[in-house]
Amino acid sequence: MNGAPPFLLDLNSEELYMLLTLYDHPERPVIPDIRFNLASMADANAEKEFRFDFVITSERDKAHKTEAVCILLARLSYPNRNYDKMQRFGRSPSALSRLFSHIGTILLV
């Protein structure tokens, strides 16, 4: 141990082992580079795993899953008011706001 720091020379083998294992990091598992691909799933499996037919808010607004996602995407794609989207979705601005908030909350949780 010619190049060892002087304090290591004073330690017995058990103390040296404890000191070395103190800074030993656990081996991390290898994470495979596999991405999610919905198109590779069978329709029956995808429907079983990800199925929700309707979205119902706490204010009892009910929308089909596709419409709810479209409301979310329309709101995120361009900064306009809910009043402007009223004709496209056939809902009041407040209902559009509640559906957007509900879907956004589901996605963030």
Steps between C-alpha positions, in 0.01 A plus 500: 500500500764749398260755349228458765403795721657478848167455682434178307826350624376520861184297430477126544349288221149497650489880538637542148233267360224693681637829367515371143149351510363825640562669165410199289199576281243229432482358152221660299271286284531536125197679356420366153456749219144397414238761422123468533328429169121497511478387137674173586226402746195304395179703509346277767804537728522875451130542574526285812805684638416859404121502476290779630199574282379826648646776711275640773607809693400588856241739352344207307629607157519184291714467187618212286868416549595617151319831541664559839848441360421727203391776740828462687707506181308796356562699816870412508563555129400864476439761771142604436192535717248228569239725341683458168479119528132504593379453142745220422412285803140610558556562872494804724832668581469394864442135403804512271706641785385231743571221250846641426581524871369151567703335222807706589472386861465136396811524282709670768409255776 
